[in-house]
């Protein structure tokens, strides 16, 4: 049994909870994808790619303040 008062235990538990939450989100999304037809999956892929590009792309227009 690990001593719960040791330094870093809370950080490890928080990280593990975040990883589990992400995996649960993916599993839940995949359960809906299984029920979709080809056009629904294609539309979802386009939206996911656009969101990924918006968040993580190297597009400099997102950082420009107008």
Helices and strands as residue ranges (DSSP letters): H 9-35, H 38-56, G 60-63
